[in-house]
Amino acid sequence: MMKSTLMISTLFIIMLTACGGGEKSDQSLNEEQPPQQEPSGDQPEQLAMYESDQLTVFETTGWEITDEKLASNRLNVMLNGDKVKAILTVVPNEKSFDEVKQELKTGAGDVEIIQEEDNYLSFQSKRNESIKTEVYLREEHNNVYVFTFMVPVTEYEANKEKIEKLLNNISI
């Protein structure tokens, strides 16, 4: 099963490369990421640790998939990165980013908003053991992609790079 998935993934990548005519076929979540180089003989090919028709998560050191749920056009993929938890959600784009962010804030309860931008929301809980939550939003292919990261406030700085690495390894 794993070999057939790998073979299909490889064929899909080759097809995209051949049909892309030099265009970037995968859109990285982080727009500031440097352009990816063509693989050379000495660079290992990135392997997917999770793959669906909606998104691909490439192998990232320190992260593991803990659960996947698909129900009524909603995909949730849960990952664990030691002190950091991530939830990658894909839903149909029936709501605006503002509506999605408002639902997240309401559902989170008593929180302090740290930063809010068009495609980003950061807040922390007002509990003794405060949790910082970062939410990245993207809209592609008639879907809204919500990437949520939760980490204890005291562990955030030590895990910031780990979050960024995973974000850079998500392809829509």
WOWOKA-V876686 format. One record per pair of residues at least 12 apart in sequence whose ideal C-beta (glycine too) atoms are under 10 Angstrom apart, sorted by the first residue. I is the first residue (numbers start at 1). J is the second residue. D is the distance in Angstrom with one decimal. If there is no record, write none. Layout:
I,J,D / I,J,D
This chain:
5,48,8.2 / 5,51,7.2 / 6,45,9.7 / 6,47,7.6 / 6,48,8.5 / 6,51,9.9 / 8,51,9.1 / 9,45,9.6 / 9,47,8.4 / 9,48,6.0 / 9,51,6.4 / 9,56,8.2 / 10,45,7.9 / 12,25,9.8 / 12,51,9.3 / 12,56,9.7 / 13,25,8.3 / 13,26,9.0 / 13,39,9.7 / 13,45,8.4 / 13,46,9.5 / 13,48,9.9 / 13,56,9.9 / 17,38,8.7 / 24,36,8.0 / 25,171,9.0 / 26,56,7.7 / 26,58,9.9 / 26,170,9.7 / 26,171,4.1 / 26,172,7.3 / 27,138,8.2 / 27,140,6.6 / 27,141,9.9 / 27,170,9.9 / 27,171,7.1 / 27,172,5.5 / 28,167,8.4 / 28,168,6.4 / 28,169,8.8 / 28,170,7.7 / 28,171,6.6 / 28,172,8.4 / 29,55,9.5 / 29,88,10.0 / 29,119,9.6 / 29,136,6.4 / 29,137,10.0 / 29,138,6.3 / 29,140,9.9 / 29,145,7.9 / 29,147,6.8 / 29,166,9.3 / 29,167,5.0 / 29,168,7.2 / 29,169,8.9 / 29,170,5.0 / 29,171,8.0 / 29,172,7.2 / 30,136,8.7 / 30,164,7.3 / 30,167,5.4 / 30,168,5.3 / 30,169,9.8 / 30,170,8.9 / 31,119,9.7 / 31,138,10.0 / 32,168,9.6 / 33,164,9.5 / 33,167,8.8 / 33,168,5.4 / 34,168,9.8 / 36,168,9.8 / 44,59,9.6 / 45,58,9.8 / 46,58,4.4 / 46,59,6.6 / 46,60,9.5 / 46,169,7.5 / 46,171,9.3 / 47,59,4.9 / 48,169,9.3 / 48,171,8.8 / 49,63,7.3 / 49,64,7.6 / 49,65,6.0 / 49,77,9.9 / 49,79,8.6 / 49,169,8.5 / 50,63,9.8 / 50,64,10.0 / 50,65,5.3 / 50,68,7.3 / 50,77,5.7 / 50,79,8.2 / 50,88,8.1 / 50,170,9.2 / 51,171,9.4 / 52,68,8.3 / 52,70,8.2 / 52,75,6.6 / 52,77,8.0 / 52,88,9.9 / 52,90,8.2 / 53,75,9.5 / 53,90,9.8 / 53,141,9.4 / 54,70,9.5 / 54,75,5.8 / 54,77,9.5 / 54,88,9.4 / 54,90,4.7 / 54,91,10.0 / 54,140,9.1 / 54,141,7.6 / 54,143,6.4 / 54,145,8.0 / 54,172,7.5 / 55,75,7.8 / 55,77,7.8 / 55,88,6.6 / 55,89,10.0 / 55,90,6.4 / 55,138,9.8 / 55,140,9.2 / 55,141,9.8 / 55,143,9.0 / 55,145,6.9 / 55,147,9.4 / 55,170,6.3 / 55,171,6.7 / 55,172,5.4 / 56,169,8.7 / 56,170,7.4 / 56,171,4.6 / 56,172,8.1 / 57,77,7.0 / 57,79,7.5 / 57,86,9.3 / 57,88,7.0 / 57,166,7.5 / 57,169,6.2 / 57,170,5.5 / 57,171,7.9 / 58,166,9.2 / 58,168,8.8 / 58,169,4.1 / 58,170,7.8 / 58,171,7.0 / 59,169,7.4 / 60,79,8.6 / 60,81,8.1 / 60,162,8.2 / 60,165,5.5 / 60,166,4.9 / 60,167,9.4 / 60,168,8.4 / 60,169,4.6 / 60,170,9.0 / 61,81,9.4 / 61,162,8.4 / 61,165,7.4 / 61,166,9.6 / 61,169,9.7 / 62,80,9.4 / 62,81,5.2 / 62,82,6.4 / 62,84,8.6 / 62,159,9.0 / 62,161,9.8 / 62,162,5.6 / 62,165,7.9 / 62,166,8.5 / 63,79,5.2 / 63,80,7.2 / 63,81,4.6 / 63,82,8.9 / 63,84,8.3 / 63,86,7.5 / 63,162,7.6 / 63,163,9.8 / 63,165,8.1 / 63,166,5.5 / 63,169,8.3 / 64,78,9.9 / 64,79,6.6 / 64,80,5.6 / 64,81,7.8 / 64,82,9.6 / 65,77,6.5 / 65,78,7.3 / 65,79,5.7 / 65,80,8.3 / 65,86,9.8 / 65,88,9.6 / 66,78,4.8 / 66,79,6.3 / 66,80,4.8 / 66,85,8.5 / 66,86,9.4 / 66,87,10.0 / 67,79,8.8 / 67,80,9.3 / 67,87,9.3 / 68,88,9.4 / 69,87,9.9 / 69,89,9.6 / 70,90,9.2 / 72,91,9.6 / 72,92,9.7 / 73,90,8.7 / 73,91,6.9 / 73,92,5.3 / 73,94,9.3 / 73,143,8.9 / 74,89,7.0 / 74,90,7.2 / 74,91,5.1 / 74,92,8.2 / 74,143,9.9 / 75,88,7.8 / 75,89,6.8 / 75,90,4.2 / 75,91,7.9 / 75,143,8.8 / 75,145,9.5 / 76,88,7.3 / 76,89,5.3 / 76,90,8.2 / 76,91,9.4 / 76,146,9.4 / 76,148,9.8 / 77,89,7.9 / 77,90,8.5 / 77,147,9.7 / 77,170,9.7 / 78,148,9.9 / 79,147,10.0 / 79,149,9.2 / 79,166,7.1 / 81,149,8.6 / 81,151,8.5 / 81,159,7.1 / 81,162,5.4 / 81,163,7.8 / 81,165,9.2 / 81,166,6.9 / 82,151,9.5 / 82,155,8.8 / 82,158,9.8 / 82,159,7.7 / 82,162,7.9 / 83,150,9.6 / 83,151,5.8 / 83,152,6.4 / 83,154,9.2 / 83,155,4.5 / 83,156,9.1 / 83,158,7.7 / 83,159,5.8 / 83,162,8.8 / 84,132,9.8 / 84,134,9.8 / 84,149,6.0 / 84,150,7.1 / 84,151,4.5 / 84,152,9.0 / 84,155,7.6 / 84,156,8.9 / 84,158,9.7 / 84,159,4.9 / 84,160,9.5 / 84,162,6.1 / 84,163,6.3 / 84,166,8.4 / 85,131,9.1 / 85,133,9.6 / 85,148,8.4 / 85,149,7.3 / 85,150,4.7 / 85,151,7.5 / 86,134,9.6 / 86,147,7.0 / 86,148,6.7 / 86,149,5.1 / 86,150,7.6 / 86,151,9.4 / 86,162,9.7 / 86,163,7.7 / 86,166,6.4 / 86,167,9.2 / 86,170,9.5 / 87,133,10.0 / 87,135,9.5 / 87,146,7.8 / 87,147,7.8 / 87,148,4.6 / 87,149,8.3 / 87,150,8.0 / 88,136,9.7 / 88,145,7.4 / 88,146,7.7 / 88,147,5.4 / 88,148,7.8 / 88,149,9.8 / 88,166,9.2 / 88,170,6.9 / 89,135,9.7 / 89,137,10.0 / 89,143,9.7 / 89,144,8.2 / 89,145,7.3 / 89,146,4.3 / 89,147,7.6 / 89,148,7.1 / 90,138,9.7 / 90,140,9.5 / 90,141,9.3 / 90,143,5.2 / 90,144,7.5 / 90,145,5.6 / 90,146,7.8 / 90,147,9.8 / 90,172,8.7 / 91,143,6.6 / 91,144,5.3 / 91,145,8.4 / 91,146,7.2 / 92,142,6.6 / 92,143,6.2 / 92,144,7.4 / 93,139,5.6 / 93,140,9.0 / 93,141,8.9 / 93,142,5.5 / 93,143,5.8 / 93,144,4.8 / 93,145,9.5 / 94,142,9.6 / 94,143,10.0 / 94,144,8.3 / 95,144,7.0 / 96,137,10.0 / 96,139,9.3 / 96,144,8.8 / 97,117,9.8 / 97,118,6.6 / 97,119,6.7 / 97,120,9.6 / 97,121,9.0 / 97,135,9.9 / 97,137,5.1 / 97,138,9.3 / 97,139,7.4 / 97,144,7.4 / 97,146,9.4 / 98,116,9.7 / 98,118,8.9 / 98,137,9.9 / 99,144,9.7 / 100,121,8.9 / 100,135,8.5 / 100,137,6.5 / 100,139,9.9 / 100,144,6.2 / 100,146,6.4 / 101,113,9.7 / 101,116,7.0 / 101,117,9.9 / 101,118,9.6 / 101,119,9.7 / 101,120,9.2 / 101,121,5.0 / 101,123,9.8 / 101,135,7.2 / 101,137,7.4 / 101,146,9.4 / 102,121,9.8 / 103,146,9.9 / 104,121,6.5 / 104,123,8.4 / 104,133,8.1 / 104,135,6.0 / 104,137,9.5 / 104,146,7.8 / 104,148,7.8 / 105,121,7.5 / 105,123,6.8 / 105,133,9.9 / 105,135,9.5 / 108,121,9.8 / 108,123,6.4 / 108,124,9.5 / 108,125,7.0 / 108,131,9.2 / 108,133,6.8 / 108,135,9.7 / 108,150,10.0 / 109,125,7.2 / 109,126,8.5 / 109,127,9.1 / 110,125,7.0 / 110,126,4.8 / 110,127,8.0 / 111,123,4.3 / 111,124,6.4 / 111,125,5.5 / 111,126,6.4 / 111,127,9.5 / 111,130,9.3 / 111,131,9.0 / 111,132,9.8 / 111,133,7.7 / 112,124,5.5 / 112,125,8.0 / 112,126,6.0 / 112,130,8.7 / 112,132,9.9 / 114,132,7.4 / 114,133,9.1 / 114,134,8.7 / 114,153,9.9 / 115,134,8.8 / 116,135,9.5 / 117,137,9.5 / 118,137,8.0 / 119,135,9.2 / 119,136,6.6 / 119,137,4.8 / 119,138,6.7 / 119,139,8.6 / 119,145,10.0 / 120,134,7.5 / 120,135,6.9 / 120,136,5.9 / 120,137,7.1 / 121,133,8.0 / 121,134,7.5 / 121,135,4.3 / 121,136,8.4 / 121,137,7.6 / 121,146,9.6 / 121,148,9.2 / 122,134,5.0 / 122,135,7.3 / 122,136,9.7 / 122,149,9.5 / 122,156,9.9 / 123,135,8.3 / 124,150,9.9 / 124,151,9.8 / 124,152,9.6 / 124,153,5.6 / 124,156,8.8 / 125,150,9.3 / 125,152,9.9 / 125,153,8.6 / 127,153,9.9 / 129,152,6.4 / 129,153,8.4 / 129,154,8.5 / 130,152,7.1 / 130,153,4.4 / 130,154,8.0 / 130,156,9.8 / 131,150,5.4 / 131,151,7.0 / 131,152,6.0 / 131,153,6.9 / 131,155,9.7 / 131,156,9.5 / 132,149,8.4 / 132,150,7.3 / 132,151,5.6 / 132,152,7.4 / 132,153,4.9 / 132,154,9.3 / 132,155,8.6 / 132,156,5.0 / 132,159,9.6 / 132,160,10.0 / 133,148,6.4 / 133,149,7.0 / 133,150,5.1 / 133,151,8.2 / 134,147,8.4 / 134,148,7.3 / 134,149,4.7 / 134,150,8.1 / 134,151,8.3 / 134,156,8.8 / 134,160,9.3 / 134,163,6.9 / 134,167,9.4 / 135,147,7.1 / 135,148,5.1 / 135,149,7.9 / 135,150,9.7 / 136,148,8.0 / 136,149,8.1 / 136,163,9.5 / 136,167,6.7 / 136,170,9.1 / 138,170,9.2 / 138,172,6.5 / 139,172,9.7 / 140,172,4.8 / 141,172,7.2 / 143,172,8.3 / 145,170,8.3 / 145,172,6.1 / 147,163,9.4 / 147,166,8.5 / 147,167,6.8 / 147,170,6.7 / 149,162,9.2 / 149,163,5.0 / 149,164,9.9 / 149,166,7.9 / 149,167,8.3 / 151,163,7.5
